[in-house]
Each structure stands twice: as C-alpha cells, then as structure tokens.
Amino acid sequence: MSTVNTVTEQLTAAGRAIEHDSFAVIDHEVGAHGYTADQWPIVRRMIHANADFDFNGLTDFHPQAVDAGVQAILRGGASVVADVEMICVGLSAPRLAHFGMHPHQFISDADVIEAAKAQDTTRAVQAMRKAHRQGLLDGAIVGIGNAPTALIELVRLIVDEGVRPALVVGMPVGFVSAAESKDLMAQVRHVPWIVIRGRKGGSTLVVAALHALLALAEAQQREEQFRP
C-alpha cells in the first residue's frame, strides 16, 4: 500500500521530494516541541508556509480541534466559511472536491457593504452575519486570517446565538484587536479552535492549516479503506 496521499500531496515526485525535504529541515531545526503527533503536522505546514519558527509555540489548539476538523472533513460536504476571498482562492479545489467541500466568502458582496455602512460596522462583521443567515456556519470549518472583527463577531454568534461550527481556524493578523480576538476565541470551550496567539497570522496560515487537516483526513480515510 502506498504511503503517499494521492489527493493532498504534491502531484509530481519532484514536488513531493521538495516538500518532504522541507518538512525534514523543519523537524530537524525545530528540535523539541510540545505538540501532539496530530497537532505537529499542522504547525509544521504553517512554518513551511512562512519560514517562521515562531509558530512553534504561538499556535494553540483546543483539545478536540484536530479530531473535530478531521471528522468534519471525513463526513463530506462540509462548508468552509472564510473571512476573505484569499483563503478560498488559496485552497486546493481538487482537495476540497475530494471531500465534497465548498468554500464561501461574502466580504465584497453588495449587501454586505451596504449593511456595514448603514450599521457602522466592518464588512467582515456583516459577512459573518450573512453566513449565519444562510445557515452556513453550523457544522462548518471557519477560517479567519485577515479580519479580527470577523473573529470577534463569530465568537458573539457562538455565545449569544448558539452557532456551532465544527472548527474555527482563527488566525487574523494585525495591530488592532488581532491578539485580543484570538484570546477571545480561545476562551470558548464548546467549539473547537486553532489560533495563533499575538499579532501574527494571515490568510496564508489559514490555508496551510486547512491543507494539513485535509492531508490528515486523507491519511485516515486511506487507513480505514485498507483496514482488514
């Protein structure tokens, strides 16, 4: 049985070799770390995406985060709700299609812009509210890499309106409310999350984390298919 993920790996042997060699360099240079065997592939891919070893330590996990994300993927058909288009564009369409997953973002929709102006809020807040109105947040994997206000609004929807995403990947970058929004998310116990503490973050890291989860899901799927 092949040990290569056929959907979530690089498509060529040369590409896989470069990626695997990069991961080996990261494993060697990072030394000891406090992550579990399931958490580390996510952190490692985030380091790979930015060549920044600070994510070894800054990345924090709800205890059920990885399992919740993998199981949501394996159930098939899960929505990915993002705060910005960059995340949707960055995600591999074939990898999502393999699990019947669909990405959504509403940041530039005319009604979102109009509501943000009328209510003196950000577009990101209104985009999360639109996703909620459309019934997309429950059971979804929500990825937030740009807008702290999107994450703050999502926490409000969870606490006040009973929204239940399968997993929140909260990694907004910035200097105003970014660190605070992630600390707020990390106080939530009944919805699993992955966050980056502090100011660092970004859409690239959300994409990296989601691709790592897709790879973990494919590996589990393959193992189950070949289990005697």
Summary of the structure (lengths in Angstrom):
residues: 228
radius of gyration: 17.3
end to end distance: 12.7
largest distance: 59.6
contacts: 765
relative contact order: 0.17
helix: 54%
strand: 10%
